Amino acid sequence: MSEKFSQFGAFDPEAEVDVSARNLPHWFQPGVAVFITIRTLDSMPCDGIELWDRQQRDWLLRQGFTIEADHELPPWKQLPANLQTSFRKMRDRLFHWHLDACHGACHLRNRELAECVLESLWHFNGSRYEIDCAIVMPNHVHLIAMFYLPTTCRGQCTNWQRFTAKEINIRIGQKGCFWQGEPFDHLIRSSEQFLYLRDYIAQNGVAAKRPASDYLFKKA
């Protein structure tokens, strides 16, 4: 186990866990490392969402699970047990692939705005939460963090989004929503997964073939 990961900790299936869901499932345990993705409102245009939907349906069809064209994709828990884990991994991988295509206005490639986001993330670092690393891409943010009660992942993400949306809107002269309302979060299960996701964040800009001016990376 890496020294850094031992300070964060892995998801404990035997311990109490807070589970909530809107469009995405959200699991939370205090003191456990979480991989978080926050994206801008325009980061997934309609044609991108439609393609993502078709890709998921095609994958399920190849596994022998057919969904009628006029039916919505079922929640992953309604799938056969042998498909649930691999479906979630496939869905999440495609989701992040679409994000890396950098749709939308991509305001966050502006270095001043990217720095505003990082400053907000680090503002309560060491008191309400601990951040291992973060990257601000043109239309989304990835980070690994753990939270100290009474701070929760969902509550702190809301705070980050509200503060940075207000600041960014002032600077770009617009009003209304800036972020997609529901971040993606994943409780990290092992040191191997921690190291994989840490490397994913560090290499996200390069892997997405973005110029260095398009993203801003910071680690603790």
C-alpha positions, -999 to +999 in steps of 0.1 A: +000+000+000+014+034-009+023+057+020+000+084+006-030+061+002-026+048+038-034+084+050-066+084+030-081+049+033-102+026+012-139+019+011-149-005+039-178-026+029-184-036+065-187+000+078-217+023+076-221+040+042-244+068+031-260+060-002-281+084-022-291+087-059-305+110-084-294+103-119-262+088-105-255+066-074-236+084-046-218+064-019-200+082+009-178+072+039-159+098+059-121+094+057-123+074+025-106+085-008-131+096-035-125+102-072-147+131-082-155+146-116-173+179-119-182+190-154-195+222-171-231+224-181-223+223-218-197+195-216-220+168-230-241+181-260-272+163-271-254+144-298-228+133-274-254+120-249-272+102-277-240+085-288-232+075-252-267+061-249-263+041-282-229+028-271-243+015-238-272-002-256-248-017-282-227-031-253-257-046-236-269-061-268-236-078-273-240-093-238-274-107-248-295-080-230-319-063-253-336-029-246-364-017-267-355+015-286-383+035-270-373+024-234-348+042-212-316+024-201-323+006-168-304+015-136-274-007-133-288-025-103-317-038-125-292-055-148-283-092-143-258-095-115-231-108-138-233-077-159-235-050-133-198-044-126-186-046-162-214-024-174-206+004-148-169+003-158-178+005-195-203+033-189-179+053-168-150+049-193-171+061-222-184+090-201-149+103-194-139+096-231-167+119-242-156+146-217-121+145-231-135+154-265-138+189-249-173+199-261-188+233-252-174+267-247-145+253-226-141+284-205-117+265-181-089+266-206-086+302-195-057+300-170-073+327-147-105+307-144-087+274-139-067+290-111-100+302-096-112+266-095-080+252-079-079+280-053-115+271-043-107+234-041-077+240-018-093+267+003-103+243+032-078+217+024-064+203+057-094+212+077-127+201+061-110+176+037-077+165+022-070+166-015-044+144-031-044+159-066-067+177-091-067+187-127-088+214-144-095+205-180-113+228-205-148+216-195-143+194-164-124+189-132-111+157-117-098+153-082-091+128-054-102+139-019-114+125+014-137+144+038-139+149+075-173+149+092-195+170+093-183+178+057-196+154+031-186+149-005-220+159-019-222+190+003-187+202-004-191+197-041-222+219-040-202+245-022-173+244-047-198+246-076-217+275-062-187+296-053-168+290-085-199+295-107-205+329-092-169+339-096-165+326-132-198+341-143-187+375-131-154+372-150-169+360-183-200+382-181-227+356-181-255+345-158-271+312-149-258+277-143-222+270-151-217+235-138-238+203-144-256+199-112-246+163-103-209+155-100-196+119-106-180+104-075-165+070-068-152+056-035-118+042-040-115+005-031-078-003-030-043+012-032-040-001-067-071+018-078-059+049-059-026+049-078-044+042-111-068+071-106-040+094-094-021+087-126-052+091-147-057+126-133-020+135-137-020+123-173-055+134-183-044+164-203-017+145-222-039+115-228-067+137-242-041+152-266-046+187-252-019+214-253-003+222-219-021+256-220-055+239-219-053+224-184-039+230-150-027+202-126-019+204-089-010+178-063-006+180-026 
